Amino acid sequence: QVQLVESGGGLVQPGGSLRLSCAASGSIDTFYAMAWYRQPPGKERDLVATITRGGRTNYADSVKGRFTISRGNAKNTVYLQMNSLKPEDTAVYYCNAEFGGRRLLPWGQGTQITVSS
């Protein structure tokens, strides 16, 4: 089964940028869509952004215009470029394959993003 490893998190000031990476142990081309999720402290995990095999993207309203999801040239990577970060973006971020609102793979360990001055 494909395993996922997220990286790129850290502490950033409000207004700053980060780029998250998701590396899969196998090809992700078999999945219709890949997605980024996040789980703020004490809250449930929510969908942030999706990208289909064909490159169509969709974003949560809270991140539209600030975050960009993309697929890497290698067939096992997904990225999340995060700009104009806000304190409310603080969360653990996870990637996964997604279909019909459901995640398809076991969760990775995630990567922590903390936005604070």
N, C-alpha and C positions, 0 to 999 in steps of 0.2 A: 504494500500500500504506500502511496506517496506520502512523504513526510515534509513538513513545512518548517522553515527556520526564518524568523523575522529578525531584522537588525536595523540599526541606524538611529535608535532612540537616544534621548538624553535630556538635559536641562537646557532650556532656551528662554530668552527674554520675550515678552510680548512684542509682536511685530516681526519676530525672527522667522527663520525658515529651517526646515529639516527635510531630508529625503530618506524615506524608509525603503528597505529592500526586503523582498520575500524570495527565498530560494527553496525550490522544491527538489526533492530527491529524484524525481522523474519528470517526464514531460507533462506539461499542463495543457497541451494542445487538445487532449482528449476531453477536456472539460469545456462546457459551453461558455462559462464565465468564471472569472476570478474576482475576488472581492477583498476589500479591507473593512475590518470591523474595529470598534473600540469599546472599551469598558472603563468608564470613569470610576473613581473610588466610590464604593457603596452603591453603584448602580448596575443595571443590566447591560449586557453587551449589545451594541447596536450596529447596524450596517452603515458604513460611511460612503463607500464608493464601489462601483462594479465596472468591469470591462469585459465585453464579450470576446469570443474568439475572433470575431470580425472587426474588433476595435471600437465598438459602440460603448460609450461610457454613460454612467448615471451617478448622481451624487445626492447625498442628503442635503436638504436645504441649508443646514447649518454650516456646510463647508463649500457650497457652490461658489465658484469664482476664486477660491483660495487654495483648494487642493486639486491635484491632477493625478489620476491613476494612469499607469502605462504598463505595457509589457516590454520586457527586454528583448534584445535580439536573440539571445539564447532562449531556447524554448522551455525554460524552467524558472524564469524570474518575472516578478511583478514589482512595480515601484509605486510609491505614493509620495509625490512632491507636495510638501505642505508649506504654504507661504502665509504671511500675515497672521501668525499664530496668536491665539488668544488663551487666557487662563482656562477658559472652559473647554479647550481642546486637550487638557490634561487627562490622560487615560493610558491604559495599556492597549496597544494596537496589535491586531492579529490579521493575518491573511487566511483565505480559505477558498476553495472552489465553491461556487454557489449556483443553485438552480431552483427556481420557483420559491425563492425566499428561504431556502434551506441550505445549510452548509453541508458539504459532502465528505470532508476529510476530518481526521482527528485534529484538534487544535494543537498548534505549536506553543512555544513558551511565551510568545508575544514579546513586544519591546515597549518599554516605558517611555512615555513622553511627559515631561513636566514643563509647563509654561508658567514662569514666575519671574518677577523682578527681584 
